[in-house]
């Protein structure tokens, strides 16, 4: 993993590098409190990685996938019989 003051934390996955997001960044995307993001991770709803310092980080692709799924579900009307 690498980090600098101006670049995101990344993780190597085979030949590609993936950006890792902080709980605050994830919270901003979902418009929820960062503690909600931590609860989602604890409940297994969203996978997380722990840094050597014990902080949670989230794979950007997984976060954006969940956001896309929830956005798609929210835009389709519920049809009840």
Phi and psi restraints in degrees (range 20) as a CNS / XPLOR table:
assign (resid 1 and name C) (resid 2 and name N)
       (resid 2 and name CA) (resid 2 and name C) 1.0 -129.4 20.0 2
assign (resid 2 and name N) (resid 2 and name CA)
       (resid 2 and name C) (resid 3 and name N) 1.0 152.2 20.0 2
assign (resid 2 and name C) (resid 3 and name N)
       (resid 3 and name CA) (resid 3 and name C) 1.0 -155.7 20.0 2
assign (resid 3 and name N) (resid 3 and name CA)
       (resid 3 and name C) (resid 4 and name N) 1.0 142.9 20.0 2
assign (resid 3 and name C) (resid 4 and name N)
       (resid 4 and name CA) (resid 4 and name C) 1.0 -139.5 20.0 2
assign (resid 4 and name N) (resid 4 and name CA)
       (resid 4 and name C) (resid 5 and name N) 1.0 175.8 20.0 2
assign (resid 4 and name C) (resid 5 and name N)
       (resid 5 and name CA) (resid 5 and name C) 1.0 -63.2 20.0 2
assign (resid 5 and name N) (resid 5 and name CA)
       (resid 5 and name C) (resid 6 and name N) 1.0 -25.9 20.0 2
assign (resid 5 and name C) (resid 6 and name N)
       (resid 6 and name CA) (resid 6 and name C) 1.0 -118.5 20.0 2
assign (resid 6 and name N) (resid 6 and name CA)
       (resid 6 and name C) (resid 7 and name N) 1.0 7.2 20.0 2
assign (resid 6 and name C) (resid 7 and name N)
       (resid 7 and name CA) (resid 7 and name C) 1.0 -125.5 20.0 2
assign (resid 7 and name N) (resid 7 and name CA)
       (resid 7 and name C) (resid 8 and name N) 1.0 150.8 20.0 2
assign (resid 7 and name C) (resid 8 and name N)
       (resid 8 and name CA) (resid 8 and name C) 1.0 -71.5 20.0 2
assign (resid 8 and name N) (resid 8 and name CA)
       (resid 8 and name C) (resid 9 and name N) 1.0 159.4 20.0 2
assign (resid 8 and name C) (resid 9 and name N)
       (resid 9 and name CA) (resid 9 and name C) 1.0 -72.4 20.0 2
assign (resid 9 and name N) (resid 9 and name CA)
       (resid 9 and name C) (resid 10 and name N) 1.0 135.5 20.0 2
assign (resid 9 and name C) (resid 10 and name N)
       (resid 10 and name CA) (resid 10 and name C) 1.0 -128.1 20.0 2
assign (resid 10 and name N) (resid 10 and name CA)
       (resid 10 and name C) (resid 11 and name N) 1.0 161.8 20.0 2
assign (resid 10 and name C) (resid 11 and name N)
       (resid 11 and name CA) (resid 11 and name C) 1.0 -131.7 20.0 2
assign (resid 11 and name N) (resid 11 and name CA)
       (resid 11 and name C) (resid 12 and name N) 1.0 142.8 20.0 2
assign (resid 11 and name C) (resid 12 and name N)
       (resid 12 and name CA) (resid 12 and name C) 1.0 -83.4 20.0 2
assign (resid 12 and name N) (resid 12 and name CA)
       (resid 12 and name C) (resid 13 and name N) 1.0 129.1 20.0 2
assign (resid 12 and name C) (resid 13 and name N)
       (resid 13 and name CA) (resid 13 and name C) 1.0 -132.1 20.0 2
assign (resid 13 and name N) (resid 13 and name CA)
       (resid 13 and name C) (resid 14 and name N) 1.0 94.5 20.0 2
assign (resid 13 and name C) (resid 14 and name N)
       (resid 14 and name CA) (resid 14 and name C) 1.0 66.0 20.0 2
assign (resid 14 and name N) (resid 14 and name CA)
       (resid 14 and name C) (resid 15 and name N) 1.0 -123.6 20.0 2
assign (resid 14 and name C) (resid 15 and name N)
       (resid 15 and name CA) (resid 15 and name C) 1.0 -93.8 20.0 2
assign (resid 15 and name N) (resid 15 and name CA)
       (resid 15 and name C) (resid 16 and name N) 1.0 0.9 20.0 2
assign (resid 15 and name C) (resid 16 and name N)
       (resid 16 and name CA) (resid 16 and name C) 1.0 -118.3 20.0 2
assign (resid 16 and name N) (resid 16 and name CA)
       (resid 16 and name C) (resid 17 and name N) 1.0 159.8 20.0 2
assign (resid 16 and name C) (resid 17 and name N)
       (resid 17 and name CA) (resid 17 and name C) 1.0 -113.4 20.0 2
assign (resid 17 and name N) (resid 17 and name CA)
       (resid 17 and name C) (resid 18 and name N) 1.0 132.3 20.0 2
assign (resid 17 and name C) (resid 18 and name N)
       (resid 18 and name CA) (resid 18 and name C) 1.0 -115.9 20.0 2
assign (resid 18 and name N) (resid 18 and name CA)
       (resid 18 and name C) (resid 19 and name N) 1.0 139.1 20.0 2
assign (resid 18 and name C) (resid 19 and name N)
       (resid 19 and name CA) (resid 19 and name C) 1.0 -74.5 20.0 2
assign (resid 19 and name N) (resid 19 and name CA)
       (resid 19 and name C) (resid 20 and name N) 1.0 138.8 20.0 2
assign (resid 19 and name C) (resid 20 and name N)
       (resid 20 and name CA) (resid 20 and name C) 1.0 -108.7 20.0 2
assign (resid 20 and name N) (resid 20 and name CA)
       (resid 20 and name C) (resid 21 and name N) 1.0 134.4 20.0 2
assign (resid 20 and name C) (resid 21 and name N)
       (resid 21 and name CA) (resid 21 and name C) 1.0 -103.8 20.0 2
assign (resid 21 and name N) (resid 21 and name CA)
       (resid 21 and name C) (resid 22 and name N) 1.0 148.8 20.0 2
assign (resid 21 and name C) (resid 22 and name N)
       (resid 22 and name CA) (resid 22 and name C) 1.0 -80.4 20.0 2
assign (resid 22 and name N) (resid 22 and name CA)
       (resid 22 and name C) (resid 23 and name N) 1.0 163.1 20.0 2
assign (resid 22 and name C) (resid 23 and name N)
       (resid 23 and name CA) (resid 23 and name C) 1.0 -56.6 20.0 2
assign (resid 23 and name N) (resid 23 and name CA)
       (resid 23 and name C) (resid 24 and name N) 1.0 -35.9 20.0 2
assign (resid 23 and name C) (resid 24 and name N)
       (resid 24 and name CA) (resid 24 and name C) 1.0 -65.3 20.0 2
assign (resid 24 and name N) (resid 24 and name CA)
       (resid 24 and name C) (resid 25 and name N) 1.0 -39.6 20.0 2
assign (resid 24 and name C) (resid 25 and name N)
       (resid 25 and name CA) (resid 25 and name C) 1.0 -67.3 20.0 2
assign (resid 25 and name N) (resid 25 and name CA)
       (resid 25 and name C) (resid 26 and name N) 1.0 -41.8 20.0 2
assign (resid 25 and name C) (resid 26 and name N)
       (resid 26 and name CA) (resid 26 and name C) 1.0 -64.2 20.0 2
assign (resid 26 and name N) (resid 26 and name CA)
       (resid 26 and name C) (resid 27 and name N) 1.0 -43.6 20.0 2
assign (resid 26 and name C) (resid 27 and name N)
       (resid 27 and name CA) (resid 27 and name C) 1.0 -59.0 20.0 2
assign (resid 27 and name N) (resid 27 and name CA)
       (resid 27 and name C) (resid 28 and name N) 1.0 -39.8 20.0 2
assign (resid 27 and name C) (resid 28 and name N)
       (resid 28 and name CA) (resid 28 and name C) 1.0 -62.7 20.0 2
assign (resid 28 and name N) (resid 28 and name CA)
       (resid 28 and name C) (resid 29 and name N) 1.0 -39.3 20.0 2
assign (resid 28 and name C) (resid 29 and name N)
       (resid 29 and name CA) (resid 29 and name C) 1.0 -66.4 20.0 2
assign (resid 29 and name N) (resid 29 and name CA)
       (resid 29 and name C) (resid 30 and name N) 1.0 -38.9 20.0 2
assign (resid 29 and name C) (resid 30 and name N)
       (resid 30 and name CA) (resid 30 and name C) 1.0 -91.8 20.0 2
assign (resid 30 and name N) (resid 30 and name CA)
       (resid 30 and name C) (resid 31 and name N) 1.0 -8.4 20.0 2
assign (resid 30 and name C) (resid 31 and name N)
       (resid 31 and name CA) (resid 31 and name C) 1.0 58.9 20.0 2
assign (resid 31 and name N) (resid 31 and name CA)
       (resid 31 and name C) (resid 32 and name N) 1.0 48.9 20.0 2
assign (resid 31 and name C) (resid 32 and name N)
       (resid 32 and name CA) (resid 32 and name C) 1.0 -130.4 20.0 2
assign (resid 32 and name N) (resid 32 and name CA)
       (resid 32 and name C) (resid 33 and name N) 1.0 173.0 20.0 2
assign (resid 32 and name C) (resid 33 and name N)
       (resid 33 and name CA) (resid 33 and name C) 1.0 -75.0 20.0 2
assign (resid 33 and name N) (resid 33 and name CA)
       (resid 33 and name C) (resid 34 and name N) 1.0 145.0 20.0 2
assign (resid 33 and name C) (resid 34 and name N)
       (resid 34 and name CA) (resid 34 and name C) 1.0 -55.1 20.0 2
assign (resid 34 and name N) (resid 34 and name CA)
       (resid 34 and name C) (resid 35 and name N) 1.0 -30.9 20.0 2
assign (resid 34 and name C) (resid 35 and name N)
       (resid 35 and name CA) (resid 35 and name C) 1.0 -65.8 20.0 2
assign (resid 35 and name N) (resid 35 and name CA)
       (resid 35 and name C) (resid 36 and name N) 1.0 -29.6 20.0 2
assign (resid 35 and name C) (resid 36 and name N)
       (resid 36 and name CA) (resid 36 and name C) 1.0 -65.2 20.0 2
assign (resid 36 and name N) (resid 36 and name CA)
       (resid 36 and name C) (resid 37 and name N) 1.0 -41.1 20.0 2
assign (resid 36 and name C) (resid 37 and name N)
       (resid 37 and name CA) (resid 37 and name C) 1.0 -62.2 20.0 2
assign (resid 37 and name N) (resid 37 and name CA)
       (resid 37 and name C) (resid 38 and name N) 1.0 -42.2 20.0 2
assign (resid 37 and name C) (resid 38 and name N)
       (resid 38 and name CA) (resid 38 and name C) 1.0 -62.8 20.0 2
assign (resid 38 and name N) (resid 38 and name CA)
       (resid 38 and name C) (resid 39 and name N) 1.0 -39.8 20.0 2
assign (resid 38 and name C) (resid 39 and name N)
       (resid 39 and name CA) (resid 39 and name C) 1.0 -64.8 20.0 2
assign (resid 39 and name N) (resid 39 and name CA)
       (resid 39 and name C) (resid 40 and name N) 1.0 -40.0 20.0 2
assign (resid 39 and name C) (resid 40 and name N)
       (resid 40 and name CA) (resid 40 and name C) 1.0 -60.2 20.0 2
assign (resid 40 and name N) (resid 40 and name CA)
       (resid 40 and name C) (resid 41 and name N) 1.0 -41.8 20.0 2
assign (resid 40 and name C) (resid 41 and name N)
       (resid 41 and name CA) (resid 41 and name C) 1.0 -66.3 20.0 2
assign (resid 41 and name N) (resid 41 and name CA)
       (resid 41 and name C) (resid 42 and name N) 1.0 -42.6 20.0 2
assign (resid 41 and name C) (resid 42 and name N)
       (resid 42 and name CA) (resid 42 and name C) 1.0 -63.7 20.0 2
assign (resid 42 and name N) (resid 42 and name CA)
       (resid 42 and name C) (resid 43 and name N) 1.0 -33.1 20.0 2
assign (resid 42 and name C) (resid 43 and name N)
       (resid 43 and name CA) (resid 43 and name C) 1.0 -83.4 20.0 2
assign (resid 43 and name N) (resid 43 and name CA)
       (resid 43 and name C) (resid 44 and name N) 1.0 -6.7 20.0 2
assign (resid 43 and name C) (resid 44 and name N)
       (resid 44 and name CA) (resid 44 and name C) 1.0 85.6 20.0 2
assign (resid 44 and name N) (resid 44 and name CA)
       (resid 44 and name C) (resid 45 and name N) 1.0 7.1 20.0 2
assign (resid 44 and name C) (resid 45 and name N)
       (resid 45 and name CA) (resid 45 and name C) 1.0 -73.1 20.0 2
assign (resid 45 and name N) (resid 45 and name CA)
       (resid 45 and name C) (resid 46 and name N) 1.0 -27.2 20.0 2
assign (resid 45 and name C) (resid 46 and name N)
       (resid 46 and name CA) (resid 46 and name C) 1.0 -139.5 20.0 2
assign (resid 46 and name N) (resid 46 and name CA)
       (resid 46 and name C) (resid 47 and name N) 1.0 124.6 20.0 2
assign (resid 46 and name C) (resid 47 and name N)
       (resid 47 and name CA) (resid 47 and name C) 1.0 -71.1 20.0 2
assign (resid 47 and name N) (resid 47 and name CA)
       (resid 47 and name C) (resid 48 and name N) 1.0 149.7 20.0 2
assign (resid 47 and name C) (resid 48 and name N)
       (resid 48 and name CA) (resid 48 and name C) 1.0 -141.4 20.0 2
assign (resid 48 and name N) (resid 48 and name CA)
       (resid 48 and name C) (resid 49 and name N) 1.0 161.3 20.0 2
assign (resid 48 and name C) (resid 49 and name N)
       (resid 49 and name CA) (resid 49 and name C) 1.0 -118.4 20.0 2
assign (resid 49 and name N) (resid 49 and name CA)
       (resid 49 and name C) (resid 50 and name N) 1.0 142.1 20.0 2
assign (resid 49 and name C) (resid 50 and name N)
       (resid 50 and name CA) (resid 50 and name C) 1.0 -99.2 20.0 2
assign (resid 50 and name N) (resid 50 and name CA)
       (resid 50 and name C) (resid 51 and name N) 1.0 133.4 20.0 2
assign (resid 50 and name C) (resid 51 and name N)
       (resid 51 and name CA) (resid 51 and name C) 1.0 -76.7 20.0 2
assign (resid 51 and name N) (resid 51 and name CA)
       (resid 51 and name C) (resid 52 and name N) 1.0 166.7 20.0 2
assign (resid 51 and name C) (resid 52 and name N)
       (resid 52 and name CA) (resid 52 and name C) 1.0 -56.8 20.0 2
assign (resid 52 and name N) (resid 52 and name CA)
       (resid 52 and name C) (resid 53 and name N) 1.0 -26.8 20.0 2
assign (resid 52 and name C) (resid 53 and name N)
       (resid 53 and name CA) (resid 53 and name C) 1.0 -84.8 20.0 2
assign (resid 53 and name N) (resid 53 and name CA)
       (resid 53 and name C) (resid 54 and name N) 1.0 -0.8 20.0 2
assign (resid 53 and name C) (resid 54 and name N)
       (resid 54 and name CA) (resid 54 and name C) 1.0 91.8 20.0 2
assign (resid 54 and name N) (resid 54 and name CA)
       (resid 54 and name C) (resid 55 and name N) 1.0 5.6 20.0 2
assign (resid 54 and name C) (resid 55 and name N)
       (resid 55 and name CA) (resid 55 and name C) 1.0 -84.6 20.0 2
assign (resid 55 and name N) (resid 55 and name CA)
       (resid 55 and name C) (resid 56 and name N) 1.0 148.4 20.0 2
assign (resid 55 and name C) (resid 56 and name N)
       (resid 56 and name CA) (resid 56 and name C) 1.0 -84.2 20.0 2
assign (resid 56 and name N) (resid 56 and name CA)
       (resid 56 and name C) (resid 57 and name N) 1.0 143.0 20.0 2
assign (resid 56 and name C) (resid 57 and name N)
       (resid 57 and name CA) (resid 57 and name C) 1.0 -135.5 20.0 2
assign (resid 57 and name N) (resid 57 and name CA)
       (resid 57 and name C) (resid 58 and name N) 1.0 150.7 20.0 2
assign (resid 57 and name C) (resid 58 and name N)
       (resid 58 and name CA) (resid 58 and name C) 1.0 -124.5 20.0 2
assign (resid 58 and name N) (resid 58 and name CA)
       (resid 58 and name C) (resid 59 and name N) 1.0 135.4 20.0 2
assign (resid 58 and name C) (resid 59 and name N)
       (resid 59 and name CA) (resid 59 and name C) 1.0 -66.9 20.0 2
assign (resid 59 and name N) (resid 59 and name CA)
       (resid 59 and name C) (resid 60 and name N) 1.0 126.8 20.0 2
assign (resid 59 and name C) (resid 60 and name N)
       (resid 60 and name CA) (resid 60 and name C) 1.0 -57.9 20.0 2
assign (resid 60 and name N) (resid 60 and name CA)
       (resid 60 and name C) (resid 61 and name N) 1.0 -40.6 20.0 2
assign (resid 60 and name C) (resid 61 and name N)
       (resid 61 and name CA) (resid 61 and name C) 1.0 -63.2 20.0 2
assign (resid 61 and name N) (resid 61 and name CA)
       (resid 61 and name C) (resid 62 and name N) 1.0 -39.9 20.0 2
assign (resid 61 and name C) (resid 62 and name N)
       (resid 62 and name CA) (resid 62 and name C) 1.0 -67.9 20.0 2
assign (resid 62 and name N) (resid 62 and name CA)
       (resid 62 and name C) (resid 63 and name N) 1.0 -42.0 20.0 2
assign (resid 62 and name C) (resid 63 and name N)
       (resid 63 and name CA) (resid 63 and name C) 1.0 -63.6 20.0 2
assign (resid 63 and name N) (resid 63 and name CA)
       (resid 63 and name C) (resid 64 and name N) 1.0 -46.9 20.0 2
assign (resid 63 and name C) (resid 64 and name N)
       (resid 64 and name CA) (resid 64 and name C) 1.0 -66.9 20.0 2
assign (resid 64 and name N) (resid 64 and name CA)
       (resid 64 and name C) (resid 65 and name N) 1.0 -33.5 20.0 2
assign (resid 64 and name C) (resid 65 and name N)
       (resid 65 and name CA) (resid 65 and name C) 1.0 -64.3 20.0 2
assign (resid 65 and name N) (resid 65 and name CA)
       (resid 65 and name C) (resid 66 and name N) 1.0 -44.5 20.0 2
assign (resid 65 and name C) (resid 66 and name N)
       (resid 66 and name CA) (resid 66 and name C) 1.0 -64.4 20.0 2
assign (resid 66 and name N) (resid 66 and name CA)
       (resid 66 and name C) (resid 67 and name N) 1.0 -42.2 20.0 2
assign (resid 66 and name C) (resid 67 and name N)
       (resid 67 and name CA) (resid 67 and name C) 1.0 -61.9 20.0 2
assign (resid 67 and name N) (resid 67 and name CA)
       (resid 67 and name C) (resid 68 and name N) 1.0 -42.2 20.0 2
assign (resid 67 and name C) (resid 68 and name N)
       (resid 68 and name CA) (resid 68 and name C) 1.0 -64.3 20.0 2
assign (resid 68 and name N) (resid 68 and name CA)
       (resid 68 and name C) (resid 69 and name N) 1.0 -41.6 20.0 2
assign (resid 68 and name C) (resid 69 and name N)
       (resid 69 and name CA) (resid 69 and name C) 1.0 -62.8 20.0 2
assign (resid 69 and name N) (resid 69 and name CA)
       (resid 69 and name C) (resid 70 and name N) 1.0 -46.6 20.0 2
assign (resid 69 and name C) (resid 70 and name N)
       (resid 70 and name CA) (resid 70 and name C) 1.0 -68.5 20.0 2
assign (resid 70 and name N) (resid 70 and name CA)
       (resid 70 and name C) (resid 71 and name N) 1.0 -36.3 20.0 2
assign (resid 70 and name C) (resid 71 and name N)
       (resid 71 and name CA) (resid 71 and name C) 1.0 -67.2 20.0 2
assign (resid 71 and name N) (resid 71 and name CA)
       (resid 71 and name C) (resid 72 and name N) 1.0 -41.2 20.0 2
assign (resid 71 and name C) (resid 72 and name N)
       (resid 72 and name CA) (resid 72 and name C) 1.0 -63.7 20.0 2
assign (resid 72 and name N) (resid 72 and name CA)
       (resid 72 and name C) (resid 73 and name N) 1.0 -44.1 20.0 2
assign (resid 72 and name C) (resid 73 and name N)
       (resid 73 and name CA) (resid 73 and name C) 1.0 -62.8 20.0 2
assign (resid 73 and name N) (resid 73 and name CA)
       (resid 73 and name C) (resid 74 and name N) 1.0 -38.2 20.0 2
assign (resid 73 and name C) (resid 74 and name N)
       (resid 74 and name CA) (resid 74 and name C) 1.0 -73.2 20.0 2
assign (resid 74 and name N) (resid 74 and name CA)
       (resid 74 and name C) (resid 75 and name N) 1.0 -25.6 20.0 2
assign (resid 74 and name C) (resid 75 and name N)
       (resid 75 and name CA) (resid 75 and name C) 1.0 -86.7 20.0 2
assign (resid 75 and name N) (resid 75 and name CA)
       (resid 75 and name C) (resid 76 and name N) 1.0 -15.8 20.0 2
assign (resid 75 and name C) (resid 76 and name N)
       (resid 76 and name CA) (resid 76 and name C) 1.0 -91.2 20.0 2
assign (resid 76 and name N) (resid 76 and name CA)
       (resid 76 and name C) (resid 77 and name N) 1.0 126.0 20.0 2
assign (resid 76 and name C) (resid 77 and name N)
       (resid 77 and name CA) (resid 77 and name C) 1.0 -66.9 20.0 2
assign (resid 77 and name N) (resid 77 and name CA)
       (resid 77 and name C) (resid 78 and name N) 1.0 147.1 20.0 2
assign (resid 77 and name C) (resid 78 and name N)
       (resid 78 and name CA) (resid 78 and name C) 1.0 -83.7 20.0 2
assign (resid 78 and name N) (resid 78 and name CA)
       (resid 78 and name C) (resid 79 and name N) 1.0 124.0 20.0 2
assign (resid 78 and name C) (resid 79 and name N)
       (resid 79 and name CA) (resid 79 and name C) 1.0 -102.8 20.0 2
assign (resid 79 and name N) (resid 79 and name CA)
       (resid 79 and name C) (resid 80 and name N) 1.0 119.2 20.0 2
assign (resid 79 and name C) (resid 80 and name N)
       (resid 80 and name CA) (resid 80 and name C) 1.0 -109.3 20.0 2
assign (resid 80 and name N) (resid 80 and name CA)
       (resid 80 and name C) (resid 81 and name N) 1.0 136.9 20.0 2
